[in-house]
């Protein structure tokens, strides 16, 4: 740190430890954070350009985190934790990724951590510092395949709705949860394209979207949706809806018509559809199916690198009128370019 500061090198952040909740008491770890805080403030007196202090990158234990922050660990700039809903050696993992109950794990654990941080370190950013559909390197044909996208979009949307600002994916290259294939010429896996579309189409402003009250119709756990402002469309109040339909047989009609807080109408008459589906039967293995495909279709066309290894164009399908229908076992995005969403202007 002394050398870095003296050379004027730019560093984004320093993280203190990794998964130390089982070897350090909350008091001990808080002491480490206070020592690091003092060092960073001394070496970078100006807040502008000062690296962030990040930690504890724990396996989610809300009790340990709460005690650590209250002991002085709340001097951190960013609170991080790890989040894995599945286990890579679980023989049922393939079925779990399309189980709404499995997907709910994110909301339960993420909600517990978010409540602790809001109370004990309200100034701090909240990040998931490490995550994939399953730990223990995931499982090939599941955590790197089409079906991982159900978890991926759902967790991105869920965490954004609970004030998380960053989700660090494990792993870009390597392991069975890789986003880039290491044994087939470094070809993008489905989650690479899914994550890229999420980044392009889903802005940082999160809007409220929810199903009808149970008094109107039953709650449908298989269909989930998340609504954000669309980057670059503030003039027209553009909004993007990310959806997940885990049901193998049932389609769902999505109606986003409604009112803004100022009484103006949300306009869903024109939309761009980005429907992501399986690219076919996956490679041979114990879970071979369309869910295990290592290829992804966008509006019915398989996504693949161009001959010069550049990324393919990933354009939406323009539709006028009617309601969007989420087909069985698909996920994706629907952009409403002229939504007139008041919060997006």
Residue frames as qw, qx, qy, qz and C-alpha x, y, z in Angstrom:
[[0.000, 0.885, 0.465, 0.000, 0.00, 0.00, 0.00],
 [0.314, -0.766, 0.123, 0.547, 2.88, 2.39, 0.79],
 [0.369, -0.141, 0.620, 0.677, 4.43, 1.66, -2.62],
 [0.211, 0.599, 0.706, 0.314, 1.13, 2.00, -4.44],
 [0.096, -0.931, -0.294, 0.196, 0.45, 5.35, -2.86],
 [0.364, -0.658, 0.269, 0.601, 3.98, 6.68, -3.36],
 [0.326, -0.004, 0.685, 0.652, 3.93, 5.80, -7.07],
 [0.361, 0.310, 0.022, -0.879, 0.53, 7.42, -7.55],
 [0.116, -0.061, -0.921, -0.367, -0.95, 4.20, -8.90],
 [0.568, -0.117, -0.012, -0.814, -4.71, 4.05, -9.23],
 [0.140, -0.065, -0.982, 0.106, -6.35, 1.20, -7.32],
 [0.434, -0.431, -0.439, -0.658, -10.10, 0.80, -7.13],
 [0.727, -0.552, 0.040, -0.406, -10.31, -0.96, -3.80],
 [0.177, 0.361, -0.870, 0.286, -8.59, -3.04, -1.14],
 [0.801, -0.320, -0.303, -0.404, -10.50, -6.03, 0.22],
 [0.227, -0.533, 0.705, -0.409, -9.77, -7.38, 3.70],
 [0.368, -0.127, 0.897, -0.209, -9.75, -11.18, 3.77],
 [0.566, 0.077, -0.565, -0.595, -12.05, -13.76, 2.28],
 [0.807, -0.272, -0.456, -0.260, -14.56, -15.98, 4.13],
 [0.291, 0.313, -0.668, 0.609, -13.00, -15.32, 7.55],
 [0.573, -0.457, 0.015, -0.680, -16.24, -15.57, 9.52],
 [0.938, -0.244, -0.237, -0.075, -15.29, -19.02, 10.83],
 [0.769, 0.047, -0.296, 0.564, -11.74, -18.14, 11.88],
 [0.181, 0.191, -0.244, 0.934, -12.07, -14.58, 13.18],
 [0.051, -0.600, -0.682, 0.415, -14.48, -13.23, 15.74],
 [0.185, 0.869, 0.369, 0.273, -16.56, -10.20, 14.73],
 [0.346, -0.911, 0.064, 0.216, -14.42, -8.11, 17.11],
 [0.612, -0.329, 0.463, 0.550, -11.16, -9.30, 15.56],
 [0.460, 0.447, 0.547, 0.538, -12.30, -8.66, 12.01],
 [0.012, -0.960, -0.263, -0.095, -13.69, -5.24, 12.94],
 [0.485, -0.738, 0.221, 0.414, -10.24, -4.41, 14.34],
 [0.571, 0.028, 0.547, 0.611, -8.68, -5.32, 10.99],
 [0.253, 0.747, 0.486, 0.376, -11.13, -3.05, 9.19],
 [0.228, -0.963, -0.084, 0.116, -10.38, -0.12, 11.50],
 [0.567, -0.479, 0.385, 0.548, -6.65, -0.60, 10.97],
 [0.468, 0.299, 0.588, 0.588, -7.14, -0.61, 7.20],
 [0.069, 0.907, 0.388, 0.144, -9.38, 2.44, 7.38],
 [0.364, -0.861, 0.112, 0.338, -6.71, 4.38, 9.21],
 [0.562, -0.224, 0.526, 0.597, -4.03, 3.28, 6.72],
 [0.373, 0.557, 0.579, 0.464, -6.09, 4.22, 3.67],
 [0.063, -0.965, -0.252, -0.024, -7.02, 7.61, 5.09],
 [0.469, -0.720, 0.257, 0.442, -3.34, 8.29, 5.93],
 [0.518, -0.098, 0.603, 0.599, -1.93, 7.21, 2.57],
 [0.116, 0.462, 0.569, 0.670, -4.68, 8.86, 0.51],
 [0.057, -0.295, -0.458, 0.837, -5.63, 11.99, 2.49],
 [0.385, 0.197, -0.168, -0.886, -7.98, 13.19, -0.23],
 [0.657, 0.201, 0.642, -0.339, -11.18, 11.22, -0.57],
 [0.680, 0.661, -0.097, -0.302, -11.05, 11.79, -4.30],
 [0.558, 0.566, -0.606, 0.013, -8.96, 8.96, -5.72],
 [0.334, -0.419, 0.762, -0.364, -8.81, 7.06, -2.44],
 [0.370, 0.012, -0.898, -0.236, -9.31, 3.29, -2.91],
 [0.711, -0.399, -0.130, -0.564, -12.48, 1.83, -1.46],
 [0.162, -0.303, 0.871, -0.351, -12.29, -0.33, 1.65],
 [0.737, 0.008, -0.423, -0.527, -14.16, -3.58, 0.96],
 [0.165, 0.131, -0.941, 0.263, -15.13, -6.54, 3.13],
 [0.489, -0.526, 0.695, -0.027, -15.78, -8.95, 4.71],
 [0.559, 0.334, -0.649, -0.392, -16.66, -11.16, 1.68],
 [0.364, -0.187, 0.824, -0.392, -18.20, -13.66, 4.07],
 [0.225, -0.284, -0.893, -0.268, -20.41, -16.63, 3.54],
 [0.308, -0.526, -0.161, -0.776, -23.77, -15.13, 4.49],
 [0.462, -0.391, -0.701, 0.377, -24.08, -15.04, 8.26],
 [0.103, -0.780, -0.216, -0.578, -26.26, -12.10, 9.20],
 [0.664, -0.730, -0.148, 0.066, -25.53, -12.53, 12.92],
 [0.722, -0.220, 0.090, 0.649, -21.74, -12.39, 12.47],
 [0.323, 0.477, 0.270, 0.772, -22.01, -9.51, 10.01],
 [0.302, -0.843, -0.265, -0.359, -24.26, -7.51, 12.31],
 [0.708, -0.647, -0.046, 0.279, -21.90, -7.95, 15.28],
 [0.663, 0.016, 0.183, 0.725, -18.84, -7.10, 13.19],
 [0.159, 0.643, 0.271, 0.699, -20.34, -3.89, 11.81],
 [0.448, -0.842, -0.185, -0.236, -21.47, -2.77, 15.27],
 [0.771, -0.471, 0.013, 0.428, -17.98, -3.40, 16.65],
 [0.137, -0.773, 0.248, 0.568, -16.58, -0.77, 14.28],
 [0.493, 0.047, 0.720, 0.486, -16.39, -2.67, 11.01],
 [0.336, 0.805, 0.488, -0.028, -18.87, -0.18, 9.60],
 [0.137, -0.748, 0.273, 0.589, -15.91, 2.02, 8.63],
 [0.474, 0.074, 0.739, 0.473, -15.95, 0.04, 5.38],
 [0.265, 0.330, -0.241, -0.873, -17.06, 1.65, 2.12],
 [0.670, 0.126, -0.522, -0.512, -18.48, -1.59, 0.72],
 [0.622, -0.215, 0.677, -0.328, -20.02, -4.61, 2.45],
 [0.544, 0.332, -0.657, -0.402, -19.55, -7.83, 0.48],
 [0.652, -0.173, 0.680, -0.289, -20.74, -11.39, 0.89],
 [0.078, 0.175, -0.892, -0.410, -20.89, -14.62, -1.11],
 [0.662, 0.191, 0.319, -0.651, -24.14, -16.06, -2.41],
 [0.235, 0.180, -0.888, -0.353, -24.57, -19.57, -3.79],
 [0.735, -0.088, 0.118, -0.662, -28.01, -21.10, -3.89],
 [0.969, 0.112, -0.137, -0.171, -26.91, -24.54, -5.11],
 [0.564, -0.550, 0.603, 0.126, -24.22, -27.16, -4.51],
 [0.368, 0.570, -0.594, -0.432, -22.19, -28.40, -7.49],
 [0.100, 0.168, -0.980, -0.026, -22.34, -32.08, -6.45],
 [0.514, 0.203, 0.552, -0.625, -26.10, -32.09, -5.83],
 [0.229, 0.125, 0.882, 0.393, -27.66, -34.66, -8.21],
 [0.162, 0.727, 0.662, -0.086, -30.88, -32.62, -8.20],
 [0.187, -0.480, 0.051, 0.856, -29.23, -29.35, -9.23],
 [0.040, 0.111, 0.642, 0.758, -30.59, -29.47, -12.79],
 [0.210, -0.626, -0.722, -0.208, -34.17, -29.65, -11.50],
 [0.336, -0.636, -0.400, 0.568, -33.58, -27.03, -8.83],
 [0.218, -0.188, 0.195, 0.938, -32.55, -24.24, -11.20],
 [0.248, -0.270, -0.505, -0.781, -36.06, -24.15, -12.67],
 [0.405, -0.541, -0.722, 0.148, -37.74, -24.51, -9.27],
 [0.088, -0.803, -0.093, -0.582, -39.23, -21.21, -8.04],
 [0.721, -0.690, -0.061, 0.015, -38.48, -22.22, -4.45],
 [0.785, -0.073, 0.064, 0.611, -34.78, -22.54, -5.31],
 [0.302, 0.564, 0.149, 0.754, -34.79, -19.09, -6.89],
 [0.399, -0.842, -0.188, -0.309, -36.34, -17.63, -3.73],
 [0.789, -0.317, -0.192, 0.490, -33.11, -18.40, -1.84],
 [0.399, 0.320, 0.024, 0.859, -31.63, -15.15, -3.17],
 [0.265, -0.677, -0.172, -0.665, -34.44, -13.02, -1.79],
 [0.767, -0.595, -0.239, -0.006, -34.30, -14.70, 1.63],
 [0.756, -0.237, -0.074, 0.606, -30.53, -14.51, 2.14],
 [0.323, 0.374, 0.133, 0.859, -30.04, -11.22, 0.31],
 [0.338, -0.749, -0.271, -0.501, -32.88, -9.67, 2.28],
 [0.752, -0.583, -0.205, 0.229, -31.34, -10.68, 5.61],
 [0.626, -0.069, 0.027, 0.776, -27.98, -9.16, 4.68],
 [0.115, 0.548, 0.259, 0.787, -29.54, -6.00, 3.26],
 [0.483, -0.789, -0.287, -0.249, -31.49, -5.36, 6.47],
 [0.740, -0.463, -0.105, 0.476, -28.33, -5.69, 8.56],
 [0.487, 0.131, 0.158, 0.849, -26.41, -3.29, 6.33],
 [0.090, -0.706, -0.329, -0.620, -29.21, -0.72, 6.26],
 [0.590, -0.777, -0.207, -0.074, -29.25, -0.66, 10.06],
 [0.741, -0.537, 0.083, 0.395, -25.54, -0.92, 10.89],
 [0.405, -0.296, 0.384, 0.775, -23.75, 0.64, 7.87],
 [0.450, 0.736, 0.466, -0.197, -26.32, 2.68, 5.90],
 [0.119, 0.839, -0.300, -0.438, -23.57, 4.64, 4.12],
 [0.351, -0.358, 0.803, 0.323, -21.95, 1.52, 2.63],
 [0.606, 0.306, -0.486, -0.551, -22.52, 0.04, -0.80],
 [0.755, -0.132, 0.598, -0.236, -23.75, -3.56, -0.79],
 [0.461, 0.502, -0.637, -0.360, -22.11, -6.05, -3.15],
 [0.971, -0.075, 0.222, -0.047, -22.32, -9.77, -3.74],
 [0.087, -0.784, 0.566, 0.240, -18.59, -10.38, -4.05],
 [0.030, 0.259, -0.935, -0.241, -18.81, -13.93, -5.39],
 [0.663, 0.209, 0.471, -0.542, -21.72, -15.88, -6.85],
 [0.270, 0.161, -0.795, -0.519, -22.86, -18.54, -9.29],
 [0.748, -0.200, -0.318, -0.547, -25.79, -20.93, -9.52],
 [0.934, -0.338, -0.121, 0.003, -23.84, -23.43, -7.38],
 [0.216, -0.817, 0.534, -0.017, -20.63, -23.54, -5.38],
 [0.714, -0.230, 0.641, 0.162, -17.96, -26.28, -5.55],
 [0.121, -0.282, 0.632, 0.711, -17.29, -25.10, -9.13],
 [0.647, 0.299, -0.020, -0.702, -20.92, -25.71, -10.11],
 [0.676, 0.046, 0.731, 0.084, -21.58, -28.57, -12.53],
 [0.007, -0.252, 0.617, 0.746, -20.81, -28.74, -16.24],
 [0.151, -0.299, -0.820, -0.464, -23.94, -28.77, -18.38],
 [0.268, -0.745, -0.604, 0.093, -25.87, -26.92, -15.69],
 [0.307, -0.781, -0.131, 0.527, -24.02, -23.93, -14.22],
 [0.179, -0.401, 0.439, 0.784, -22.52, -23.07, -17.63],
 [0.152, 0.292, 0.846, 0.421, -25.59, -23.97, -19.68],
 [0.185, -0.459, -0.423, -0.759, -28.86, -22.42, -20.80],
 [0.536, -0.630, -0.553, -0.103, -30.67, -23.25, -17.58],
 [0.482, -0.270, -0.331, 0.765, -28.26, -21.17, -15.49],
 [0.042, 0.296, 0.211, 0.931, -29.88, -18.11, -17.06],
 [0.468, -0.649, -0.513, -0.311, -33.08, -18.60, -15.07],
 [0.632, -0.565, -0.290, 0.444, -31.08, -18.15, -11.87],
 [0.469, 0.005, 0.073, 0.880, -28.82, -15.46, -13.38],
 [0.084, -0.483, -0.303, -0.817, -31.55, -13.02, -14.47],
 [0.564, -0.674, -0.442, -0.178, -33.66, -13.69, -11.40],
 [0.651, -0.465, -0.243, 0.549, -30.77, -12.99, -9.02],
 [0.311, 0.148, 0.122, 0.931, -29.64, -9.87, -10.89],
 [0.255, -0.565, -0.369, -0.692, -33.16, -8.49, -10.75],
 [0.659, -0.614, -0.432, 0.032, -33.76, -9.53, -7.15],
 [0.610, -0.299, -0.194, 0.708, -30.54, -8.04, -5.81],
 [0.152, 0.291, 0.181, 0.927, -31.07, -4.77, -7.69],
 [0.417, -0.633, -0.406, -0.511, -34.49, -4.48, -6.07],
 [0.718, -0.633, -0.244, 0.153, -32.83, -4.83, -2.65],
 [0.098, -0.978, 0.183, 0.021, -30.29, -2.01, -3.04],
 [0.769, -0.251, 0.388, 0.442, -27.33, -4.13, -4.16],
 [0.267, 0.859, -0.182, -0.398, -25.13, -2.15, -6.54],
 [0.289, 0.581, -0.734, -0.200, -22.69, -4.85, -7.73],
 [0.935, -0.097, 0.295, -0.169, -22.86, -8.61, -8.32],
 [0.047, 0.658, -0.719, -0.218, -19.49, -10.27, -9.05],
 [0.938, 0.161, -0.083, -0.295, -19.98, -13.43, -11.10],
 [0.378, -0.470, 0.794, 0.078, -17.93, -16.53, -10.42],
 [0.484, -0.515, 0.335, 0.623, -16.41, -17.16, -12.86],
 [0.426, 0.727, -0.199, -0.501, -15.63, -15.35, -16.12],
 [0.684, 0.444, -0.570, -0.102, -13.17, -18.02, -17.26],
 [0.186, 0.316, -0.872, 0.325, -12.68, -21.29, -15.37],
 [0.321, 0.045, 0.784, -0.530, -14.56, -23.92, -13.43],
 [0.128, 0.366, 0.894, 0.224, -17.85, -25.55, -14.35],
 [0.083, 0.823, 0.475, -0.301, -19.63, -22.22, -13.88],
 [0.350, -0.231, 0.326, 0.847, -17.49, -20.48, -16.49],
 [0.410, 0.733, 0.249, -0.483, -19.01, -17.83, -18.75],
 [0.438, 0.697, -0.476, -0.309, -16.43, -18.52, -21.46],
 [0.998, 0.005, 0.056, -0.031, -15.81, -22.11, -22.57],
 [0.247, -0.767, 0.565, 0.177, -12.20, -23.13, -21.98],
 [0.552, -0.135, 0.799, 0.195, -12.26, -26.40, -23.95],
 [0.537, 0.560, 0.607, 0.171, -13.93, -25.25, -27.16],
 [0.418, 0.420, 0.243, 0.768, -12.00, -22.24, -28.35],
 [0.129, -0.269, -0.366, 0.882, -13.11, -19.84, -25.63],
 [0.161, -0.426, -0.590, -0.667, -16.64, -19.52, -26.97],
 [0.305, -0.240, 0.319, -0.865, -19.17, -17.55, -24.93],
 [0.069, -0.281, -0.945, 0.153, -21.57, -19.62, -22.84],
 [0.120, -0.694, -0.613, -0.358, -25.26, -18.64, -22.59],
 [0.394, -0.781, -0.337, 0.347, -24.77, -16.58, -19.42],
 [0.392, -0.206, 0.189, 0.877, -22.22, -14.40, -21.19],
 [0.007, -0.369, -0.526, -0.766, -24.81, -13.23, -23.70],
 [0.372, -0.718, -0.582, -0.086, -27.49, -12.99, -21.01],
 [0.475, -0.600, -0.206, 0.609, -25.29, -10.86, -18.77],
 [0.274, -0.029, 0.309, 0.910, -24.30, -8.63, -21.68],
 [0.146, -0.545, -0.579, -0.589, -27.94, -7.99, -22.60],
 [0.452, -0.728, -0.471, 0.211, -28.80, -7.27, -18.96],
 [0.431, -0.413, -0.011, 0.802, -26.00, -4.70, -18.84],
 [0.136, 0.135, 0.447, 0.874, -27.08, -3.05, -22.10],
 [0.267, -0.485, -0.603, -0.574, -30.82, -3.00, -21.50],
 [0.549, -0.688, -0.470, 0.056, -31.32, -2.70, -17.73],
 [0.159, 0.706, -0.221, 0.654, -30.34, 0.64, -16.22],
 [0.324, 0.066, -0.704, 0.629, -29.49, 1.40, -12.60],
 [0.389, -0.100, 0.253, -0.880, -32.89, 2.91, -11.73],
 [0.077, -0.165, -0.983, 0.006, -35.21, 0.17, -10.46],
 [0.460, -0.192, -0.150, -0.854, -38.97, 0.52, -10.89],
 [0.473, -0.033, 0.738, -0.481, -41.75, -1.26, -9.04],
 [0.602, 0.112, -0.561, -0.557, -43.39, -4.19, -10.83],
 [0.289, -0.106, 0.869, -0.388, -45.48, -6.89, -9.19],
 [0.145, -0.263, -0.893, -0.336, -48.14, -9.44, -9.96],
 [0.458, -0.496, -0.259, -0.691, -51.81, -8.77, -9.28],
 [0.376, -0.344, 0.618, -0.599, -52.95, -9.15, -5.72],
 [0.029, 0.031, 0.999, -0.012, -54.14, -12.69, -4.82],
 [0.379, 0.458, 0.558, -0.579, -57.68, -11.31, -4.56],
 [0.480, 0.593, -0.233, -0.603, -57.53, -10.64, -8.32],
 [0.884, 0.292, -0.346, -0.117, -55.80, -13.85, -9.41],
 [0.898, -0.394, 0.033, 0.192, -53.49, -16.46, -7.83],
 [0.160, -0.821, 0.495, 0.233, -49.81, -15.70, -7.35],
 [0.924, 0.379, -0.049, 0.028, -47.78, -17.45, -10.07],
 [0.550, -0.707, 0.355, 0.269, -44.28, -18.25, -8.78],
 [0.775, 0.134, 0.449, 0.424, -43.02, -19.60, -12.13],
 [0.391, 0.703, 0.231, 0.547, -43.18, -16.18, -13.82],
 [0.461, -0.654, -0.158, 0.579, -40.98, -13.40, -12.44],
 [0.434, 0.714, 0.223, 0.502, -40.26, -9.92, -13.71],
 [0.453, -0.558, -0.116, 0.686, -38.07, -6.92, -12.96],
 [0.338, 0.847, 0.308, 0.271, -38.51, -3.43, -14.40],
 [0.491, -0.456, 0.039, 0.741, -35.68, -0.90, -14.81],
 [0.286, 0.861, -0.056, -0.417, -35.19, 2.32, -16.70],
 [0.855, 0.359, 0.215, 0.306, -33.60, 1.71, -20.11],
 [0.446, -0.489, 0.195, 0.724, -30.15, 3.30, -20.61],
 [0.197, -0.075, 0.486, 0.848, -30.19, 6.06, -23.22],
 [0.113, -0.498, -0.697, -0.503, -33.98, 6.46, -23.39],
 [0.160, -0.386, -0.549, 0.724, -34.59, 9.06, -20.71],
 [0.164, 0.075, -0.197, -0.964, -36.25, 11.49, -23.13],
 [0.583, -0.150, -0.513, -0.612, -39.14, 9.09, -23.70],
 [0.602, -0.381, 0.479, -0.513, -39.10, 7.47, -20.26],
 [0.723, 0.242, -0.611, -0.212, -38.02, 4.12, -21.71],
 [0.612, -0.435, 0.559, -0.353, -38.23, 1.04, -19.48],
 [0.496, 0.299, -0.798, -0.166, -37.00, -2.55, -19.76],
 [0.825, -0.288, 0.236, -0.426, -38.73, -5.59, -18.31],
 [0.216, 0.387, -0.897, 0.000, -36.56, -8.64, -17.55],
 [0.830, -0.151, 0.094, -0.529, -38.53, -11.85, -17.16],
 [0.012, 0.283, -0.958, 0.031, -38.07, -15.51, -16.26],
 [0.824, -0.031, -0.036, -0.564, -40.62, -18.25, -17.02],
 [0.156, -0.394, 0.902, -0.085, -39.58, -21.53, -15.43],
 [0.750, 0.188, 0.479, -0.415, -42.81, -23.36, -16.32],
 [0.322, -0.179, 0.821, 0.435, -42.18, -26.13, -18.87],
 [0.210, 0.429, 0.832, 0.281, -45.63, -25.96, -20.46],
 [0.019, 0.839, 0.519, -0.166, -47.39, -22.73, -19.65],
 [0.320, 0.394, 0.135, 0.851, -47.14, -19.34, -21.33],
 [0.195, -0.664, -0.490, 0.530, -47.95, -16.11, -19.49],
 [0.237, 0.755, 0.304, 0.529, -49.33, -12.88, -20.89],
 [0.440, -0.319, -0.281, 0.791, -47.55, -9.85, -19.45],
 [0.048, 0.832, 0.379, 0.402, -49.53, -6.62, -19.16],
 [0.484, -0.191, -0.280, 0.807, -47.54, -3.65, -17.90],
 [0.055, -0.621, -0.293, -0.725, -50.16, -0.99, -18.52],
 [0.476, -0.601, -0.520, 0.376, -50.63, 1.21, -15.50],
 [0.007, -0.964, -0.115, -0.242, -50.23, 4.67, -14.06],
 [0.494, 0.297, -0.376, 0.725, -47.16, 6.66, -13.03],
 [0.304, -0.444, -0.566, 0.624, -47.16, 8.51, -9.72],
 [0.043, 0.249, -0.023, -0.967, -48.00, 11.73, -11.55],
 [0.574, 0.438, 0.463, -0.514, -51.11, 10.13, -13.05],
 [0.441, 0.564, -0.479, -0.508, -49.72, 9.74, -16.58],
 [0.961, 0.082, 0.145, -0.219, -50.05, 6.39, -18.35],
 [0.439, -0.426, 0.731, 0.303, -47.29, 3.83, -18.81],
 [0.662, 0.547, -0.190, -0.475, -47.20, 3.23, -22.58],
 [0.542, -0.254, 0.790, 0.130, -46.62, -0.41, -23.57],
 [0.725, 0.572, 0.186, -0.335, -48.04, -0.16, -27.09],
 [0.650, 0.662, -0.368, 0.055, -44.62, -0.52, -28.72],
 [0.708, -0.578, 0.406, 0.009, -41.91, -2.91, -27.58],
 [0.471, 0.585, -0.658, -0.058, -38.66, -4.63, -28.53],
 [0.929, -0.285, 0.130, -0.197, -38.58, -8.30, -27.56],
 [0.237, 0.588, -0.768, 0.090, -35.41, -10.19, -26.65],
 [0.916, -0.208, 0.109, -0.326, -36.61, -13.75, -26.07],
 [0.089, 0.572, -0.815, 0.043, -33.85, -16.14, -24.97],
 [0.938, -0.050, 0.098, -0.328, -34.39, -19.87, -25.37],
 [0.731, -0.328, 0.565, 0.196, -32.40, -23.10, -25.48],
 [0.271, 0.639, -0.534, -0.483, -30.11, -23.61, -28.47],
 [0.770, 0.197, -0.548, -0.261, -30.98, -27.31, -28.65],
 [0.931, -0.334, -0.146, 0.021, -30.06, -30.51, -26.85],
 [0.255, -0.859, 0.443, -0.018, -26.97, -30.19, -24.68],
 [0.369, 0.512, -0.775, -0.015, -23.80, -32.30, -24.89],
 [0.777, -0.164, -0.606, -0.054, -23.81, -35.92, -23.63],
 [0.068, 0.308, -0.636, 0.704, -23.96, -36.19, -19.87],
 [0.092, -0.280, -0.901, 0.318, -26.14, -37.21, -16.95],
 [0.172, 0.599, 0.453, -0.638, -28.44, -34.21, -17.35],
 [0.141, -0.023, 0.590, 0.795, -28.59, -34.01, -21.15],
 [0.201, 0.710, 0.664, -0.124, -31.65, -32.05, -22.28],
 [0.269, 0.763, 0.238, 0.537, -32.56, -28.73, -23.83],
 [0.425, -0.905, -0.017, -0.012, -31.84, -27.16, -20.44],
 [0.720, -0.469, 0.289, 0.422, -28.21, -28.30, -20.65],
 [0.637, 0.663, 0.187, 0.346, -27.59, -26.65, -24.02],
 [0.522, -0.413, 0.044, 0.745, -24.36, -24.66, -24.25],
 [0.155, 0.213, 0.427, 0.865, -25.96, -22.52, -26.94],
 [0.111, 0.538, 0.506, -0.666, -28.53, -19.76, -26.67],
 [0.229, 0.517, 0.612, 0.553, -31.16, -18.56, -29.12],
 [0.036, 0.385, 0.215, -0.897, -32.22, -14.93, -29.36],
 [0.572, 0.450, 0.080, -0.682, -35.66, -14.66, -30.95],
 [0.922, 0.270, 0.230, -0.154, -35.19, -18.10, -32.47],
 [0.656, 0.665, -0.306, 0.183, -31.67, -17.59, -33.86],
 [0.858, -0.325, -0.132, 0.375, -28.61, -19.22, -32.27],
 [0.069, -0.971, 0.227, 0.036, -26.11, -16.65, -31.00],
 [0.895, -0.029, 0.143, 0.422, -22.57, -17.29, -32.25],
 [0.289, -0.662, 0.243, 0.648, -19.41, -15.30, -32.79],
 [0.598, 0.760, -0.082, -0.241, -18.81, -13.86, -36.25],
 [0.906, 0.306, -0.095, 0.277, -16.02, -15.23, -38.45],
 [0.349, 0.621, -0.343, 0.612, -13.67, -12.55, -37.11],
 [0.480, -0.243, -0.704, 0.463, -14.56, -13.57, -33.53],
 [0.143, -0.173, 0.154, -0.962, -16.54, -10.37, -32.96],
 [0.271, 0.265, 0.774, -0.507, -19.83, -10.55, -31.10],
 [0.105, 0.461, 0.754, 0.457, -23.02, -10.99, -33.08],
 [0.241, -0.271, -0.025, -0.932, -25.56, -8.21, -33.30],
 [0.131, -0.333, -0.892, 0.277, -28.19, -8.78, -30.64],
 [0.221, -0.113, -0.121, -0.961, -31.15, -6.75, -31.74],
 [0.361, 0.241, 0.728, -0.531, -34.65, -6.97, -30.40],
 [0.084, 0.375, 0.800, 0.461, -37.76, -7.76, -32.41],
 [0.183, 0.044, 0.122, -0.975, -40.03, -4.71, -32.77],
 [0.083, -0.450, -0.883, -0.103, -43.69, -5.40, -32.03],
 [0.205, -0.145, 0.025, -0.968, -46.65, -3.01, -32.10],
 [0.676, -0.213, -0.102, -0.698, -49.84, -3.59, -30.13],
 [0.869, -0.154, -0.459, -0.101, -51.07, -6.54, -28.12],
 [0.590, -0.723, 0.324, -0.154, -49.46, -7.93, -24.98],
 [0.252, 0.559, -0.789, 0.031, -46.13, -9.70, -24.61],
 [0.950, -0.184, -0.057, -0.246, -46.39, -13.46, -24.06],
 [0.182, -0.636, 0.745, -0.086, -43.63, -15.19, -22.07],
 [0.815, 0.180, -0.483, -0.264, -43.23, -18.61, -23.66],
 [0.911, -0.411, 0.034, -0.031, -42.52, -21.76, -21.58],
 [0.824, -0.299, 0.173, 0.449, -38.97, -22.21, -20.30],
 [0.482, 0.594, 0.083, 0.638, -37.71, -18.92, -21.69],
 [0.359, -0.721, -0.216, 0.552, -36.24, -15.80, -20.19],
 [0.458, 0.395, 0.309, 0.734, -35.29, -12.45, -21.63],
 [0.129, -0.390, -0.187, 0.892, -36.04, -8.76, -21.90],
 [0.221, 0.725, 0.583, 0.292, -38.76, -6.51, -23.26],
 [0.251, -0.183, -0.049, 0.949, -37.88, -2.87, -23.95],
 [0.135, 0.825, 0.549, 0.001, -40.67, -0.31, -24.00],
 [0.481, 0.148, 0.071, 0.861, -38.89, 2.61, -25.70],
 [0.139, -0.427, -0.138, -0.883, -41.76, 5.06, -25.27],
 [0.404, -0.379, -0.807, 0.204, -42.96, 3.85, -21.90],
 [0.181, -0.695, -0.065, -0.693, -43.33, 7.34, -20.45],
 [0.709, -0.427, -0.478, 0.294, -42.10, 6.04, -17.09],
 [0.131, -0.964, -0.023, -0.230, -41.94, 9.16, -14.97],
 [0.674, -0.663, 0.255, 0.201, -38.98, 7.97, -12.85],
 [0.777, 0.065, 0.381, 0.498, -36.91, 7.36, -16.01],
 [0.355, 0.841, 0.210, 0.349, -37.13, 10.89, -17.39]]
